[in-house]
Amino acid sequence: MAQQQPDRDERARLGLRPDCGSCLGLCCVALPFAASADFAFDKRAGEPCPNLRADFRCSIHRDLRQRGFSGCAVFDCFGAGQKVSRVTFADQDWRADPRTAGRMFDALAVMRQLHELLWYLTDALTRQPARELHGPLRRALDDTERLTRSGPEDLLALDVPAHREAADALLLRTSELVRAGYPRRDLRRADLVGARLKGADLRGADLRGAYLIGADLRGADLRAADLIGADVRDADLRGADLSGSLFATQSQLEAARGDVVTRLPPALSRPARWSAGSEPGLGRRAVRPSGRRSADRPTR
């Protein structure tokens, strides 16, 4: 069940990777967070983070984990921030007009869901076992991309759950087709917090929305496992094989622990701290901290 090499040019064309230099610091203002293991203090939605500089850059970006902001270090907007900043609102400065600010922040929430969906649809289009779905998947991707180029009013009026319904069905069917050749392992939304899964054979497992916080997955085989929405904060992925896993995101890797021999899906990059052999800011907690900004757990 080999995975076709993802089209990196396609993801670049769609702008699905965050470019903070082209964003007006939207996630640092629009999103709330609560003091926890992931954030050093409380912040309300719409309130600029004290670490946000006048040029929209983060003043502690290099030291986020050391300063208690691992939640920021792992957050991924899938490129929604720069799309809203540069395209939807054509570089309007949210600081100049409170009404514009509110609309931009609301638009970010919509755009992020659409960009996340584009990420998953692009992944699905690389799966040869699901080639019978490639036509509908391509149409769903094109329709979603068109929506991301809507004006502010149309974007804010969009019924995202209604739009996602048909695409979600295609993603689920893609997952079923890819995993069809493996033993059935239904672990969707399973409570695997702190689970001892060292060396486990999890090929083709349905781990959608599973809680794998602090789980020991050293040397585990996760090929063709569906990881959409799986919470892998502090999970130990050293030596694990995630090549060919379904719907994995960069944010999931950044939240977990790994090393230079962890095998990754071709579309993702090895976090720098994995190669360096250090894990700053990561503990072995096996709890579900409350109040965390976590948009990487979609309801699917």
Buried (B, 14 or more C-beta within 10 A) or exposed (E): BEBEEBBEEBBEEBBBBBBBEBBBBBBBBBBEBBEBBBBBEEBEEBEBBEBBEEEBBBBBBEBBBEBBBBBBBBBBBBBBBBBBBBBBBEEBEBBEEEEBBEBBBBBBBBBBBBBBBBBBBBBBBBBEBBEEBBEBBEBBBEEBBEBBEBEBEEBBEBEBEEBBEEBBEBBBBBBEBBBEEBEEBEBBBBEBBBBEBBEBBBBBBBBBBBBBBBBBBBBBBBBBBBBBBBBBBBBBBBBBBBBBBBBBBBBBBBBBBBBEEBBBBEBBEBBEBBEEEEBEBBEEBBEEBEBBBBBBBBEB
